[in-house]
Amino acid sequence: MNNLLTLLRKHGVEYNTVNRVELDRQHLAETDLVIGAGGDGTVLSAAHMLDYGTLPLLGVNTDPITDEDRDTKKKTDERRSHGALCLCTANNMDENLPKVLYGEIDLSIRTRIQCIVKSTFSETKLVPALNDLLISNPSPAAVGRFRMGFLVPLDMNINNAATGSRMDEKDTFHYQRYGTVTRFGGISYDTRDSLNIWSSGMWVCSGTGSTAAMAAAGGKPMELDTKDLQYYIREHMVEKTPEGEREKAKDNGYVLDNEQLFLRWNSQKGTIFIDGSHLTHNLELGDEILINNKAPPLQIFLR
């Protein structure tokens, strides 16, 4: 950290420092660049504050993993970071940081995951996820039950006029055909390819996160600049799926650029883990979840 701050002063950069757990939007006023000094976790924490996607982010891996660390016979510190989201390390920032400051390295634009949770009396937009979401029971040993599908907008107008009440809605064709409908942001949706799931939970990742936990779970690496998302159902108990839905019961699939994934949480408790374990959102029975790629993309310097 001392070397990094010395380097910034050498190039005439005005800066403020803040611990990652204390970072707040007030620290971003009159800021041109955010530097996450630490590892991938620090970069992800900083990215959560950049939810408008207007400020660029640079990651510096201050404690990079070494070849010696890969030798399991030696008693080395295995907490060191791989720095997949970091442009430079403590060993080469003297060379790479000036390239960023003087515009010699192009910014990468990365798709992020938008997740909205609708409970009985509230609708909450979570911070954008750069890598992935894990939606599961809080206990890794417990089964998570949810209904999954893709949302399709519905025109719920009556005689070309907007519906004014739930009683009006009951006279519409869509209500008679679908029963109750799902709403997010005041927009009505039907659900296609709906499927009941019993599993250990579900991963949803962006292209950036497709080589992290998603790949380890059995998912597929994606192009880093893709706008598509990928989902993977963990330990999918297909035998709990009704016969007529078995064909749709695929563990692994994609949420394309124009699609919206929908979950209805059918367990008593649940948790959404956002880019790891530090940031979470609790779920209750009946909560509805919308997932798409509409979060503002992140501007980040990457090698």
N, C-alpha and C positions, 0 to 999 in steps of 0.2 A: 504493500500500500504506500509506503514512504517513497519507493522508487516511482510509482505511478504518479503521485502528486508532484514529485520533483520534475518529472517529465512534462506534466501539464504546465507547471510554472515556467519551465524552460521555453515553451512555445507560446507563452503569454496568454494562457487560457484562464479565465476566471471560473472558479468552481466553488461548490458547496459539497460537503460530505454528509451522508446520513446513513444510519444503520438500516438494513433491509426491513427489519421488523417495525421501524418507525416511519418508513417512507409513506408519504401522503401526497395527495394532489397539490397541496399548497407548496410543496417543494419544487413543483414543476413550472411555476410561474417564471416567465422570462428565461426559460431554458431552451437551448438549441440542441443539446445532446445529452442522453442519459447513458452513463457507463455503469454496468453491473460488474463489480469486481468481486470475484469469488469463484463460483462454478456455475453449472447449468441451473441449479436451484435458485441462485441469486438472479440470474438472467430472467427466469420465469416469474419470480416475484416482482421484478421491475416491470416486466411486460404487462402484468395485471393492472398496474397503475396507468399504463399507456392505452387506455381503453378507447380513446378517440382515434388512435393510429396516426396522429399528426407529428409526433416526436420520434426521431430515430434512436435506436438502442444499439449499444456496443458492449459485448461481453469480453471481459478479460479474465482468463483462468489463472488465478493467483497461486494455485497449488496443483500444477498439472501432474498427472500420473506418469510414472517413469517405467522403463523396461524392468528395473529392479522390483517395482511394485507388482509386476505380472508374475513374478516367481513366487509361487505359494509356499515355497520352503523357507522363505525369509520372513522375519517378523517385521513387516513394513506396515505403514498406515494405509489401510484399504479404503479410507474415507475420501481419498483424493478424487478429483473430478476428471472425467473424460473430456469435458469442455466441448461437446458437440455443437453448442450454441454460441461458442466464444470465437471471435475472430483471431485473437492473439492470446499469448500466455505471458507469465512473468518472465519467461526466458527470451521472448522475441518482441515484446511491446515497444522497445526502443526503435525497432525498425518499422513496425506496422501501425502504431498509433499516429505518427506524423502523416502517414498516407491517408488516414481517415480525416485528420484535421485539415489537410490541404486538398481534399477532393480527388485523391488518386484511386480510391476504391469505391465501386458502385454499391448502392444500397440494394438489398434483397427485399422483395415484398412477399410476405408469407400469409397465407390464408389462416384465419383463426375460427374457432368454433363458438357459435352463439347458442346459449342454452337459456330457455325461459321456463320457469316452474310456476304453475298455477295451482294454488291451494284454494280452500273454501272461500277465504275472504281476501286473498292477495294474489298478485301476479308479479314475480320477481325475475328480473333479468340478471343473470350471473355475469361475473367478469369474463372477458373473452379468454378462451383456452388456446394456447399456442400449440401444445403437444397433444393432450388427450383428456378425456373424461372417463372416469370409472364410476359406474352406477351400480350399486350393490347393497346388500344388507350390511349394517355396520360390523357384524361378526363374520369373519371369513369362513366360518363353519356352517353358517345358516343359509338356507335356500332363499333366493329372491324371486318373487313372483311379480310379473308385470305383463301388460298387453302392449304389443308393439305393432306399428304400422306406419303408413306414410299419409300425410295430410293433403287433402284436396279442397281448395276453397269452394264454398257453396254460395249461391245467390239466394238469400233468404227473404227477398222482397215480396210484398203482397200488393198486387195491382200497381207495380212500379213504385211503391212507396216503402220506405224502410219499416221494419217491424217495430212496434212500440212496446210490446210486452211479451212475456212468455205465453200468455193466453192467445195473442194474435198469432204467435209462431205455430201454435197447434193446428191452425187452419192451413198451413202451407203444405205444398206437395212434399218438400224435403223432410219436414217433420213426420208426416204420415209414412214416408218411405224409410227414414233412418231412425226415427225416434229422437231422443235428445242428441244434440250436436255439440261438438267441441268448439270453444271460442278462445282465441288468443288476440289480444289487442283489439277486441271488438269485432274481429273477423270470424265468420262461421266456417267450420271445416267438417268434411266427412273424412273417414279413415279407410284407405284401401290396403289390401294385402295384410289385413289384421291377423294377429297371431298371438296366442297365449304362450308365455314363456315361463318355465321353471328352470332356474340356473343359479350359478354363483354370481351372476351379474353380467354386465356388458361393458366392453371398452368401446369408445368412439374416438377416433384420432383424425388429425389433419395429415397432410403430406409430410410436414415437419416431424410429427410424432410417429409416423408409420414405421420407423426403424428402431423405435424405443420399446416400450412395454408391449405395443401391439405386435411387433415382430416376434418378441419373446413368447407371447401368448399363442402364436400360430397364425397371425395375420400376414398380410403381404406388403412388402415395401412398395411405396408409391413415388411418383415423381414429386420432388420437393416443392415445385411451384404449382402443383395441381390445385384446383378449387374444390375438387371432390373430397368427401370424407369417407371413412371406412368404419364399419362396426364389426365387432367380434363378440359372440355370446360365449361366455366361459362355462365349461362343464354343462352343456345344454342337455337337459333331461328330456329327450325327444319323446320318450315313451309316455310322458304326461300330455303330449300334444294330441288333440282329437284326430281321428283317421283322415278326415277331410282336409286337414291343414298340414299333414305331414310333408306334402310336396313343397310347401313354402318354408318349412322349418330348416332354413340354412343357417349354419353357425356364423358364416362370414359373408359380408356383402358391402355395398357402397351406398352412400347418400350422395347422389349426383348434384351438380351445381344448382339445378332448379328444383330440388326436392327438399322436403322437410320431414325428418324422422319424428315419430310421436310415440311416447310411452305413457301408459297409465299404471302407476305403481299400486300393486295389489297386495303388498305385505304391510304389516303393522308399522315397521320402521325401515328406513332406507337412508343412504347417504350418497351424495354426488361428490366425488373427489376431483378437484380441478388441478391438473398439472402436478399431480403428486398428492402427498398427505397433508400438507400445511393448510390448504384452503379447501373447506368443505361446505356443503349445504345439506341440511337434514330434510328427509322426506317422510311424509305420513301417508297412511292408507288413503287412496283416492287421488293423490296428487297427480297432475298431468304435466308432462315434460315435452317441450318442443325443442328440437335440435336442428340447426342448419349452419350454413357457412356465411351468414350475413353479418357477422361481427366485423368491425373495421379491421382490415388487414394490418399487420405489423410491419413497420420499416425497421430492418435490422442489418447490421454489417456482419457478414459471414464469410468464412474462408471457402 
